Amino acid sequence: KDYYQEGSHVYNELNVLEAFRKALTTWARWVDASVNPMKTMVFFRGYSASHFSGGQWNSGGACDSETKPIKNETYLKPYPPKMLVLESVLKGMKTHVTYLNITRLTDFRKDGHPSIYRKHPKQTLPEDERVAPLKYQDCSHWCLPGVPDSWNELLYAELLVKENKMRQHQRRAR
């Protein structure tokens, strides 16, 4: 059995969402206490959705046949409860945090991760991967053009917007 301690209280079980909320709340308190928003911008990037069908990566799930993005929103998974927890914590902060919500964006791109195609065709796979290639799929590592590029473009656009607002504010203050 796993135990979790917070202060003097010991939990014999801790719900994943509750643990996530506690971790984010600790981070939020640190940001509010330690970051000077006049000198520092704080960004929080959401996480990418997994695209396994038929189970998780370690229990029969597979993603190797995904070659096209999702084009119809009805096929997307429900918005993850963890992101709702994050949004709630961000709303309660005194320091402004720019939330780069890539969760829904990446949910459309089930084709954008390397899966078992991550090696160059001339490279040989190690023996264990040749025997069980579906075991080595990884939806959380993005390598194809488009997905991480979009994350970087969102970040860059936010930086430009914030820089422009800062300059306008400085001009008004003169």
C-alpha positions in Angstrom: 0.0 0.0 0.0 1.2 3.5 -0.7 1.1 6.3 1.9 1.3 10.1 1.3 2.1 12.6 3.9 1.2 16.3 3.9 2.3 18.1 7.0 1.5 15.8 9.9 -1.4 14.1 8.1 -0.8 10.7 6.5 -3.1 9.6 3.7 -3.4 5.9 3.0 -4.7 6.7 -0.4 -4.7 9.9 -2.5 -6.9 10.4 -5.5 -4.9 11.4 -8.6 -6.9 14.5 -9.3 -6.5 15.6 -5.6 -2.8 14.9 -5.7 -2.5 17.0 -8.9 -4.5 19.8 -7.3 -2.2 19.8 -4.3 0.9 19.9 -6.4 -0.4 22.7 -8.6 -1.6 24.7 -5.5 1.9 24.3 -4.0 3.4 25.6 -7.3 0.9 28.5 -7.4 1.7 29.6 -3.9 5.4 29.6 -4.7 4.8 31.6 -7.9 2.6 34.1 -6.0 5.2 34.5 -3.3 8.4 34.5 -5.4 7.7 35.9 -8.8 7.7 39.6 -9.5 5.2 40.0 -12.4 6.8 43.4 -13.3 10.0 41.6 -14.2 8.9 38.1 -15.1 6.2 36.5 -17.3 4.9 33.1 -16.2 3.7 30.6 -18.8 2.1 27.2 -18.1 1.8 24.8 -21.1 -0.9 22.2 -20.9 -0.2 18.6 -21.8 -0.8 16.6 -24.9 -3.4 13.9 -25.1 -2.6 10.3 -25.6 -3.9 8.5 -28.6 -3.9 4.9 -27.8 -6.7 2.7 -28.9 -7.7 -0.5 -27.2 -6.1 0.3 -23.8 -3.1 2.1 -22.4 0.4 1.7 -23.8 1.3 -1.0 -21.3 -2.0 -3.0 -21.6 -2.6 -3.6 -25.3 -3.1 0.0 -26.5 -1.8 0.9 -29.9 -1.3 4.0 -32.0 0.9 2.8 -34.9 -1.9 2.9 -37.5 -2.7 6.6 -37.0 -1.7 8.4 -40.1 -4.2 11.3 -40.4 -5.3 14.0 -37.9 -8.8 14.1 -36.5 -11.0 16.5 -38.5 -14.3 16.0 -36.8 -14.5 17.3 -33.2 -17.0 14.6 -32.2 -14.2 12.0 -32.3 -12.2 13.9 -29.7 -11.9 12.6 -26.1 -13.7 14.6 -23.4 -11.7 17.5 -22.0 -9.4 16.0 -19.3 -10.4 16.7 -15.7 -6.8 17.5 -14.9 -7.0 20.5 -17.1 -10.1 21.7 -15.3 -8.2 21.4 -12.0 -5.3 23.4 -13.5 -7.7 26.1 -14.8 -9.3 26.4 -11.3 -5.9 26.8 -9.6 -4.8 29.4 -12.2 -8.0 31.5 -11.6 -7.2 31.6 -7.9 -3.7 33.0 -8.4 -2.8 36.6 -7.8 0.1 36.4 -10.3 -1.0 36.4 -14.0 -0.1 33.1 -15.7 -0.4 32.7 -19.4 -1.9 29.3 -20.0 -0.9 27.8 -23.3 -3.6 25.3 -23.7 -2.3 22.7 -26.1 -4.4 19.9 -24.8 -7.3 20.2 -27.3 -4.9 21.2 -30.1 -2.8 18.1 -29.8 -5.9 15.9 -29.4 -6.6 16.5 -33.1 -3.1 15.3 -34.1 -3.2 11.6 -33.3 -0.9 11.2 -36.3 1.8 13.6 -35.1 3.8 11.3 -32.8 6.5 8.9 -33.8 5.0 5.7 -32.6 7.0 2.8 -33.9 8.1 4.9 -36.9 10.7 6.9 -34.9 13.7 5.1 -36.4 15.1 5.7 -39.8 14.2 2.9 -42.2 17.9 1.9 -42.5 18.3 1.6 -38.8 17.6 -1.8 -37.2 15.4 -2.0 -34.2 16.7 -3.7 -31.1 15.6 -7.4 -30.7 13.0 -6.6 -28.0 11.4 -4.0 -30.2 11.4 -6.3 -33.3 9.6 -9.0 -31.3 6.9 -6.6 -29.8 6.9 -3.3 -31.8 3.5 -2.2 -30.4 5.0 -2.2 -26.8 7.3 0.7 -27.9 4.8 3.3 -29.1 5.0 6.6 -27.3 2.3 9.2 -27.9 3.8 11.7 -25.5 6.9 12.3 -27.7 6.1 14.5 -30.7 8.5 14.6 -33.5 6.6 15.2 -36.7 6.5 18.7 -38.1 3.5 20.7 -37.0 2.6 19.8 -33.4 5.6 21.2 -31.4 6.0 23.9 -34.0 2.5 25.1 -33.1 3.4 25.1 -29.4 6.4 27.3 -30.2 4.3 29.6 -32.4 1.8 30.1 -29.7 4.5 30.9 -27.2 6.1 33.3 -29.6 2.8 35.0 -30.4 2.1 35.5 -26.7 5.6 37.0 -26.2 5.0 39.5 -29.0 1.6 40.5 -27.7 3.0 41.0 -24.2 5.9 43.0 -25.5 3.5 45.2 -27.5 1.3 45.8 -24.5 4.3 46.6 -22.3 5.5 49.2 -24.9 2.0 50.8 -25.1 1.9 51.0 -21.3 5.4 52.6 -21.2 4.3 55.2 -23.9 1.2 56.1 -21.8 3.2 56.5 -18.7 5.5 59.1 -20.3 
